Amino acid sequence: MSAAETTSSFAAARAAFEQVIAFTRQAAVDEITHGQLERELATRMREVTRVLFQDHLDLREVREARA
């Protein structure tokens, strides 16, 4: 598998993480408490982890099919 294929296979996880970054850059986030921000980030990062795991499983499936 080429480096390009490996990178593109994790595009969904990268996009999910970029959404978290975009969220934290919003001015409105300055108005919530630290606790609220921590909870929101925990929720959003669980989703990033889920998407990353799925991206890995998808890549594994491709590798196993080639073997």
Protein Blocks (a to p, Z undefined) as FASTA:
>chain_A
ZZklmmmmmmmmmmmmmmmmmmmmpmklmmpcfklmmmmmmmmmmmmmmmmmmmmmmmmm
mmmmmZZ
